[in-house]
Amino acid sequence: MSEFVQKVQGGIKTASSDILLWMMKLISGAVLGLTFALIVQTLMNYKEGEAPFSFIFMIVAVTAIFLRLAKTWSVVTVLVFDLICVLVGMILCLYIQVAPGA
């Protein structure tokens, strides 16, 4: 009986960690997709409500591509990727603020 309980506990632990990892990847991909969608929307000079289908499509496509690329990543790899993305975003923000002629 105790073996069965240990197997169930191990299965629940594995399943919950896998779900948490997948949710981390999904959130990272969605933020990346939103960022790219906003960049494309700005480059195409669309206003705020002009092309909602292309905006949503861009978010979904980038999220799906990211999930496909990050299929074998661990929690640490996803966290390092998120850290690098935040640091690149901060550098770009600093560049925009200090850019000449802005």
Summary of the structure (lengths in Angstrom):
residues: 102
radius of gyration: 19.3
end to end distance: 70.4
largest distance: 73.3
contacts: 232
relative contact order: 0.11
helix: 82%
strand: 0%
